[in-house]
Amino acid sequence: MMGTKTGEVQADYDRQSEVKAFDDTKAGVKGIVDSGVTYIPRIFIDQNLNLENNSSYVNSQFSVPIIDLQGISQDSTLRAEVIEQVQNACEKWGFFQVVNHGIPGSVLDEMIDGIRRFHEQDTEVKKEFYTRDTTRRKVLYLSNYDLYKSKAANWRDSLGCKMAPDPPDPAELPQVCREIVMDYSKRVVTLGFTLFELLSEALGLNSSCLKDMDCADELLLMGHYYPKCPEPELTMGTSSHRDSDIITILLQDQLGGLQVLHENQWVDVPCILGALVVNIGDLLQLISNDKFKSVNHRVLAKHIGPRISVACFLRMQANTGNASRLYGPIKELLSEETPPNLQRNLD
């Protein structure tokens, strides 16, 4: 696959052909790196990327909230303090980190290692999972879901596992990470229920409100692999975006690169050993009537790597049968002073 030096794009550049050539290799971004390239292929170059904003410099006066969940089930005073912290984080940041969340560090380490094992195994083995058919396959490996639609591809490969409501047969999961994916997914759902209680109470609602709305009906686990990049100033690991779910629970390794947009400035989300990152999705912003904020975030490409992360997306089922579901603000949050925002169909 062709590349070009220092971000130049030639007049005869046929993007779709080069995208298809990359996709057909089924080797992902890691395959490009393994080939020994010293500059990135043109399909990854973002011509609109602000190089200064893509640098490692961010505003250090801001700090993503860190919330300690230790003892919240036993101490009512402590729980009230944590609920206030959650409320402030969701209203002002849309992002926070949790520690003492109940998932052992050994499980977190094995989850990271499992994703590493999958992406670093023989390419011919990985190819068995490579597909863009997200409707029929519960387990799939690919590079960039929006590869054929985006203006610039991201420097990232992903393993996706639809773990709920109908989990895959264990035999469908990659052997190198099968057990840990099943174990970690169950633990994340348990943590999700705890977080939904806190989020419900932070909205002034009954603690079971979000759980009773089936906010954890669907669980998609994404194991991302960001190889080292020879020209990180020209591309992104993950472009700026917001999540469409209820909440995302993210496990990241110690390499860093995740940033959140806060008060129109990019802020690093630091790597804290044993912590998990939680962010609000568009659907929770909608049903909270904009009280909680879904915010843009991104991942920088880096000269060093790989960076590994595991994102678990929790959401309601988009449809039941052939009918789409209509979502709007929770009725208890509405008043004359806080009229409803827009409703949306999800299908």
Salt bridges, closest charged atoms under 4 A:
GLU18 OE2 - ARG42 NH2 2.11
ASP23 OD1 - ARG132 NE 3.11
ASP24 OD2 - LYS20 NZ 2.74
ASP34 OD2 - LYS30 NZ 2.79
GLU110 OE2 - ARG117 NH2 2.66
GLU120 OE2 - ARG116 NH1 3.66
GLU124 OE2 - LYS127 NZ 3.20
ASP133 OD2 - ARG136 NE 3.91
ASP183 OD1 - ARG187 NE 2.99
GLU197 OE1 - ARG79 NH2 3.29
GLU201 OE2 - ARG79 NH2 2.73
GLU218 OE1 - ARG315 NE 3.86
ASP243 OD1 - HIS241 NE2 3.23
ASP243 OD1 - HIS297 NE2 3.37
GLU263 OE2 - HIS262 NE2 3.73
ASP282 OD1 - ARG242 NE 3.07
